Amino acid sequence: MTLRIAIGGFMHESHSFAPRPTAWEDFLHPGGFPPFQRAATLLDTLRPTSVPAAGAIAVAEEAGVAIVPLTWCFANPAGPVQDAAFERIAASLVDALAQALEDGPLDGVYLDLHGAAVVDSFPDAEGELLRRVRAVIGDLPLTISLDPHCNLTAEMVARADVCVPFRTYPHVDMKAAGAQAMRLLFARIERGRPWARAHRTLPFWIPLGSQCTLMDPMQAVMTERAALAERMGAVELGFCFGFPYADFDGCAPAIGAFADTQAEADAVADAFLAAVTARESEFVQDTLASAAAVAEAKRLAAARPGKPVVLADTQDNPGGGGHGDTTELLSELVRQGAKGALVCLINDAESAAACHAAGEGATVSLSLGGKSDGMPFPCTARVEKLTDGVFTLTGPMGAGNPGNLGPTALIDIEGVRVIVVTRKMQALDQAIIRHVGIEPSTCPILALKSSVHFRADFGPIAERVIVAIAPGPVVADPAVLNFRHVRADIRRRPRAA
C-alpha cells in the first residue's frame, strides 16, 4: 500500500528588537530562498533548492510515496511576524491540510519549520502552529525539521513525534535534516506508536558567533552529541543552539531527545546537557571594534597578500534580523584608506535607484544606508556596474536557491567598492559578488554582513576572519538588550572560566 504524506513549511527567525516587523509581503519576496508556495507549485519549486523540504521530497519520491503538497514559506529574519501575516500563513497551511484529508486518508505529515519565529500574539509561533495542525490531524504521525537556531520549546517537543534540527552552522545540511525527518516519519508510521521524549534547556545563552560548528567548542559538542546518541540508543538527539534575541520565556538553547522508553530519553538528554554545560566558559567569543578590525585587516592584507581578509559585520547580519544597512564599518574602511576592499552589501533601495538612474560610469552623491538607524554615510561614488540583482546561489549552504536582490549597483567610494541592493540578504554566498563581475578571491579585504553563514563559502578562501563590532541589532552580546519576558534564571552570557 502506497503511503500518502503531506508536506508543508513555515520558516522565520524573529528578532524581538529588530528595527522592522515582518509582514505578509516579506514572505512573497525573500532574499536567497523561494517565495511563498501553494500546493500547485511547491514540489517543482523546492526540488532543486537547498531547503530542508527538498531533502524530504527526495526521500519520499525515492520511496514511491504519494506526496500531498500543502503550503511553504520563508521570510528573511527581521522583527516579529505581524499577526495578520501569521494568520494568513497558518490558515493557508491548515486549510490545505484539511483539504488533503477531505481527499483521502493521510499516513503522516512532515513540516519544514525554523523554530525561532515570534508572532505578536504568539511568542512560541511554531508551538502555536503545531497546536493548530494537531487539532486537525489528531494523532497522525508528524515529524518536523528545524534550524538549530531554534528556541526549542516543550510544546514543540510534545506536539511533534520527532524534531530534527540541522547539525551544522553554517547550515550546509538543511536537505539532510529534511531527509532524516522524512525517514523518521516512515519509521514512526511503521512503529505504530509515538516514541518517548525528553526536553531540556541549558542554563545559559550561547552567543551567535560561538555557535559555529566549524570550530570548537561547538564542533566538539556536536561530535559528542553524535557519540552519545549512538551509544545510548536515541532515535534522535536534537540540539538547538537558541536564538538569543527572542523576548519570550522559551528563549534558550535546548535539547530534544527521542527514544524507545522514557528512561532512555531522559538519560541521553541529561547526559548531553551535562556535556554541554561543562563547556560553558569555552563559548565566550573574540571580537574587535570596527576601527581596530579594519586596521588589523589592512595589516594582514599587506603582510600576507594573495587571500582575502574577511571582516564579519556580525551585528548588522540580515540573517539574524539586521536590516543590512548600517555604515560604520564602511566608514572606517574609507577613513583608513582600505583601497581594494569590498563591502557586501548595503541594503538601500533609494541609493540603488539613484545609481540606476545615473547609469554606469556616472558619479553620484548619495546618503548611503542608515535607513534603519538614522546614520547614513554621505558620499560621492562612481557607478561601476548595474544589475537586476537576479542570480542563483552556488555555495555549500544555498546551492540552487534563487537570489533576487532587486536593482543592484556596484559603486566605488575612494577605492572602496560597495554592493548596493534593493532587498536585503545575508552575505553568505560568493555568487552575490560574482554577479556584479568581481571574483571574491581577488579582493584584499571582504566586509560581509553576516555572523557565521559566510564561513561555509568564504572561509576556504580567507586568509583570516575577523569578527568586527559595528552598530546593528544582532548584538554580539545579547545581554545588553532590554528583555522583559525571558526567564530570570537563565544566564544571558556564558560565564568565563
C-alpha positions in Angstrom: 0.0 0.0 0.0 1.4 3.4 -1.0 1.9 5.9 1.8 0.2 9.3 1.5 2.3 12.0 3.1 1.6 15.7 3.4 4.5 18.2 3.2 4.5 21.9 4.1 6.5 24.5 5.8 6.9 27.9 7.6 10.3 29.4 8.2 11.1 32.6 10.0 13.7 33.7 12.6 12.3 36.6 14.6 14.4 39.3 16.4 12.3 41.0 19.0 14.5 44.1 18.9 15.0 44.4 15.1 14.0 47.7 13.5 11.3 46.4 11.2 8.5 43.9 11.7 7.9 41.0 9.3 4.8 41.4 7.1 3.0 39.2 4.7 4.8 40.8 1.8 8.2 39.6 3.2 7.2 36.0 2.6 6.5 36.9 -1.1 10.0 38.3 -1.8 12.6 36.7 0.4 16.3 37.0 -0.4 18.1 33.8 -1.3 15.0 31.5 -0.8 11.9 30.7 -2.8 8.8 32.9 -2.3 5.5 31.6 -0.7 4.4 28.4 -2.3 1.0 26.9 -2.6 0.3 23.2 -3.4 0.3 23.6 -7.2 3.9 24.9 -7.3 5.5 23.6 -4.1 7.2 20.4 -5.3 8.6 21.7 -8.6 9.9 24.9 -6.9 11.5 23.3 -3.9 13.1 20.2 -5.5 16.2 22.0 -7.0 16.8 24.1 -3.9 18.8 23.5 -0.6 15.9 23.9 1.8 15.1 21.1 4.2 11.8 20.2 2.4 13.8 19.5 -0.8 15.6 16.6 1.1 12.3 15.3 2.5 10.7 15.4 -1.0 13.7 13.5 -2.5 13.4 10.7 0.1 9.6 10.5 -0.3 9.8 10.3 -4.0 12.5 7.7 -3.9 10.3 5.6 -1.7 7.4 5.9 -4.1 5.3 7.9 -1.6 2.2 9.8 -2.7 3.1 13.4 -1.7 0.4 15.8 -0.9 1.9 19.3 -1.1 0.4 21.9 1.3 2.0 25.4 1.5 5.6 26.5 2.3 7.1 29.9 3.0 10.2 31.7 4.2 11.0 35.3 5.1 14.3 36.8 5.9 15.0 37.3 9.6 13.6 40.6 10.9 11.3 41.8 13.7 8.3 39.6 14.9 5.8 38.4 12.4 2.7 40.5 12.3 -0.5 38.8 13.4 -2.1 39.3 10.0 0.8 37.6 8.2 0.9 34.6 10.6 -2.9 34.1 10.5 -2.8 34.2 6.7 0.1 31.7 6.6 -1.4 29.4 9.2 -4.8 29.5 7.7 -3.4 28.6 4.2 -1.4 25.6 5.6 -4.2 24.3 7.8 -6.8 24.7 5.0 -4.5 22.8 2.6 -4.2 20.1 5.2 -7.9 19.9 5.8 -8.4 19.6 2.0 -5.9 16.8 1.9 -7.8 14.9 4.5 -11.0 15.5 2.5 -9.4 13.9 -0.5 -8.4 10.8 1.4 -6.7 9.5 4.5 -3.1 10.6 5.2 -0.4 8.4 6.7 1.7 11.2 8.1 2.8 14.8 7.9 6.2 16.5 7.5 6.7 20.2 8.3 9.7 22.3 7.4 9.9 24.7 10.3 12.5 27.1 11.6 11.7 27.1 15.3 12.6 30.7 16.2 9.5 32.6 14.9 7.9 35.1 17.2 4.4 36.4 16.3 2.9 39.4 18.0 0.2 37.4 19.7 2.1 34.0 19.8 5.7 34.2 21.2 6.1 30.5 20.5 4.9 30.7 16.9 5.8 27.1 16.0 4.2 25.7 19.1 1.0 27.5 18.2 1.2 26.3 14.6 1.7 22.8 15.7 -1.2 23.1 18.1 -3.4 24.0 15.1 -2.1 21.3 13.0 -2.7 18.7 15.7 -6.2 19.9 16.1 -6.8 18.9 12.5 -4.8 15.7 12.2 -5.2 14.3 15.7 -2.6 11.5 16.5 -1.4 11.2 12.9 2.4 10.8 12.8 4.1 14.2 12.4 7.8 15.0 12.1 9.5 18.3 11.7 12.9 19.6 10.7 14.3 22.7 12.5 17.0 25.3 12.2 19.5 24.8 15.1 18.9 28.5 16.0 15.5 27.3 17.1 14.3 28.1 20.6 13.0 24.6 21.1 10.1 24.7 23.5 8.4 21.9 25.5 5.3 22.4 23.4 7.1 21.8 20.2 8.6 18.6 21.5 5.3 17.4 22.9 3.4 18.0 19.6 5.8 16.6 17.1 6.7 12.9 17.0 10.3 13.8 16.2 12.1 17.2 15.9 15.2 17.0 13.7 17.5 20.2 13.8 20.3 20.7 11.3 23.7 19.6 12.7 25.7 22.4 11.1 26.2 26.2 11.4 26.8 27.4 8.6 23.7 25.3 7.6 25.2 23.1 4.9 23.0 20.1 5.9 19.5 21.6 5.5 18.4 19.0 2.9 20.0 16.2 5.1 17.8 17.3 8.0 14.7 17.2 5.9 15.6 13.8 4.6 16.2 12.4 8.1 12.9 13.8 9.3 11.1 12.1 6.4 12.9 8.8 7.1 11.9 9.0 10.8 8.3 9.7 9.7 8.4 6.4 7.8 9.8 4.7 11.0 7.1 6.3 13.2 4.4 5.1 10.8 5.8 1.6 10.8 6.2 1.6 14.6 2.5 2.5 15.1 3.0 4.5 18.3 5.0 7.5 19.5 8.5 7.4 20.9 9.2 8.6 24.4 10.6 12.2 24.5 12.6 14.4 26.8 13.1 18.2 26.7 15.9 20.0 28.5 17.1 23.7 28.4 20.6 24.9 29.0 21.1 27.4 31.9 23.0 29.9 29.7 22.7 31.6 26.2 25.3 30.8 23.6 26.5 33.9 21.6 25.7 33.6 17.9 29.4 33.6 16.8 30.2 30.8 19.3 27.6 28.6 17.7 29.7 27.9 14.6 30.1 24.1 14.2 33.3 24.5 12.1 35.3 25.3 15.3 35.4 24.4 18.9 33.7 24.4 21.3 30.7 23.7 19.2 32.5 21.3 16.8 33.4 19.2 19.8 30.0 19.4 21.3 28.3 18.2 18.1 30.8 15.3 17.9 29.8 14.4 21.5 26.1 14.6 20.5 26.6 12.0 17.8 28.5 9.7 20.0 26.0 9.9 22.9 23.1 9.3 20.5 24.7 6.2 19.1 25.9 4.8 22.5 22.7 5.4 24.3 20.3 4.3 21.6 18.5 7.6 20.9 16.2 7.7 17.9 17.0 11.4 17.7 19.1 13.7 19.9 18.5 17.2 18.7 20.4 20.2 19.9 19.1 23.6 19.2 21.6 26.4 20.0 18.9 29.0 20.6 18.3 32.4 19.0 19.1 34.8 21.9 17.2 37.8 20.5 13.6 36.5 21.1 12.0 38.1 24.1 9.9 35.3 25.5 10.3 32.8 28.3 11.2 29.9 25.9 14.3 31.7 24.7 17.2 29.2 25.4 19.4 26.6 23.9 17.6 23.3 24.3 17.7 19.6 23.7 15.0 17.3 22.3 15.6 13.6 22.9 13.5 10.8 21.4 13.9 7.1 22.3 12.1 3.9 22.8 11.5 4.4 26.5 11.1 7.4 28.8 14.1 6.2 30.8 16.3 6.2 27.7 15.1 9.6 26.5 15.7 11.1 29.9 19.1 9.5 30.3 20.5 10.7 27.0 19.1 14.2 27.4 20.6 14.5 30.8 24.0 13.2 29.7 24.2 15.6 26.8 23.0 18.5 28.9 25.9 17.8 31.3 28.4 17.6 28.5 27.4 21.0 27.0 27.1 22.8 30.4 30.6 21.6 31.3 32.0 23.7 28.4 30.2 26.9 29.3 33.3 29.1 29.6 34.5 28.0 26.2 31.6 29.8 24.4 33.0 33.3 25.2 33.7 34.8 21.7 36.6 37.0 20.4 35.7 40.3 18.6 37.3 43.6 17.7 35.7 47.1 17.5 35.3 48.3 13.9 38.3 50.7 13.9 40.7 48.1 15.3 39.2 45.4 13.0 39.9 47.5 9.9 43.4 48.3 11.0 44.2 44.6 11.6 42.6 43.7 8.3 44.8 46.2 6.5 47.9 45.0 8.3 47.2 41.3 7.4 46.3 42.1 3.8 49.7 43.9 3.4 51.7 41.3 5.2 50.1 38.2 3.5 48.7 39.2 0.1 47.0 36.7 -2.0 44.0 35.7 0.0 41.2 38.0 1.3 40.9 39.0 4.9 37.3 38.7 5.9 35.6 41.2 8.2 32.3 39.8 9.6 29.9 42.7 10.2 28.1 40.5 12.6 25.8 43.0 14.4 24.1 44.0 11.1 23.6 40.5 9.9 20.4 40.3 7.7 20.3 36.6 8.6 19.8 37.5 12.3 17.3 40.4 12.0 19.6 43.2 10.9 18.5 45.5 8.0 21.8 45.2 6.3 22.3 48.9 6.0 24.5 50.2 8.9 27.6 52.0 7.7 30.1 52.3 10.4 32.4 49.5 9.0 32.2 51.1 5.6 33.0 54.5 7.0 36.1 53.0 8.7 37.3 51.3 5.5 37.0 54.6 3.7 38.6 56.6 6.6 41.5 54.3 6.8 42.1 54.2 3.1 41.5 50.4 2.7 41.7 50.6 -1.1 40.5 47.5 -2.9 38.2 46.4 -0.1 34.7 45.3 -1.0 31.6 45.8 1.2 28.9 43.1 0.6 26.4 44.6 1.0 24.4 47.8 1.8 20.6 47.4 1.6 19.4 50.8 0.4 16.7 50.8 -2.3 16.8 54.6 -2.6 20.5 54.7 -3.3 20.3 51.7 -5.7 17.6 53.6 -7.7 19.7 56.7 -7.8 22.6 54.7 -9.2 20.4 53.1 -11.9 19.0 56.5 -12.8 22.5 57.9 -13.2 23.9 54.9 -15.2 27.2 53.1 -15.3 30.2 55.3 -15.3 28.3 58.2 -13.6 29.3 60.0 -10.4 26.5 60.3 -7.9 26.1 61.9 -4.5 24.5 59.5 -2.0 23.2 59.4 1.5 24.1 55.7 1.7 22.4 53.2 4.0 21.5 54.1 7.5 17.8 53.9 6.9 17.2 51.6 9.9 19.3 53.6 12.4 19.3 57.2 11.0 23.0 57.2 10.4 23.6 57.2 6.6 27.1 57.6 5.1 27.2 60.7 2.9 29.5 60.1 -0.1 30.3 60.7 -3.7 30.6 57.5 -5.6 31.3 56.2 -9.1 28.8 53.7 -10.5 30.9 50.8 -11.8 28.2 48.2 -12.7 24.4 47.8 -12.6 22.4 44.6 -12.4 18.9 43.4 -11.9 20.1 41.5 -8.8 18.9 38.1 -10.0 21.3 35.1 -9.8 21.4 31.6 -8.4 23.3 30.7 -5.3 26.3 28.4 -5.7 27.8 28.0 -2.3 27.7 25.0 0.1 24.7 26.3 2.0 22.4 27.7 -0.7 23.3 26.0 -3.9 20.4 26.1 -6.3 18.4 28.7 -4.3 17.2 31.7 -6.2 18.8 35.1 -5.4 16.9 38.3 -6.1 18.3 41.5 -4.6 16.3 43.8 -6.8 18.1 46.6 -8.7 21.7 46.4 -7.6 24.7 48.7 -8.1 28.4 48.2 -7.6 29.9 51.6 -6.6 33.4 52.9 -5.8 34.0 55.3 -2.9 37.6 56.4 -2.8 38.8 53.0 -3.7 36.4 51.0 -1.5 33.8 49.2 -3.5 30.3 48.6 -2.2 27.4 46.4 -3.5 24.2 48.4 -3.0 21.0 46.4 -3.2 17.2 46.9 -3.1 16.3 43.8 -1.0 18.3 42.6 2.0 20.1 39.3 2.0 22.8 37.8 4.2 26.3 37.8 2.6 26.6 34.1 2.7 27.4 33.2 -0.9 30.2 34.2 -3.3 27.6 34.3 -6.1 26.4 37.7 -4.7 29.8 39.2 -5.5 30.4 37.3 -8.8 27.1 38.5 -10.2 28.5 42.1 -10.2 31.6 40.9 -12.1 34.1 40.5 -9.2 35.9 37.4 -8.2 35.9 37.4 -4.4 39.3 35.8 -4.1 40.9 38.8 -5.7 39.8 41.3 -3.1 42.3 42.1 -0.3 39.5 42.7 2.2 35.9 41.5 2.1 33.5 43.1 4.6 30.5 40.8 4.8 27.2 41.4 6.6 27.0 38.0 8.2 27.7 36.4 11.5 28.7 32.8 10.7 27.0 31.5 7.5 29.6 33.2 5.3 32.2 30.8 6.6 30.9 27.9 4.5 31.6 29.6 1.2 34.1 32.4 2.1 36.1 30.5 4.8 38.1 28.4 2.4 39.4 31.5 0.5 40.0 33.6 3.6 43.5 34.4 5.0 41.8 35.2 8.3 38.3 36.0 9.6 37.9 39.0 12.0 34.6 39.5 13.7 34.0 43.3 13.7 31.7 45.1 16.1 29.8 47.9 14.4 26.2 49.1 15.0 23.3 46.7 14.4 20.6 44.9 16.3 22.2 41.4 16.1 24.4 42.3 19.0 27.3 40.1 19.8 26.3 40.3 23.5 22.5 40.0 23.6 22.6 40.5 27.4 22.7 44.3 26.7 19.2 44.2 25.1 16.2 45.3 27.1 14.5 41.9 27.6 11.2 41.8 29.5 9.9 38.3 29.1 12.9 35.9 29.2 13.4 33.5 32.1 15.0 35.2 35.2 17.1 32.1 35.9 19.0 31.9 32.6 22.4 33.5 32.2 22.4 35.8 29.2 26.1 35.3 28.5 28.3 32.3 29.2 30.4 32.6 32.4 34.1 32.8 31.8 36.4 30.3 33.4 
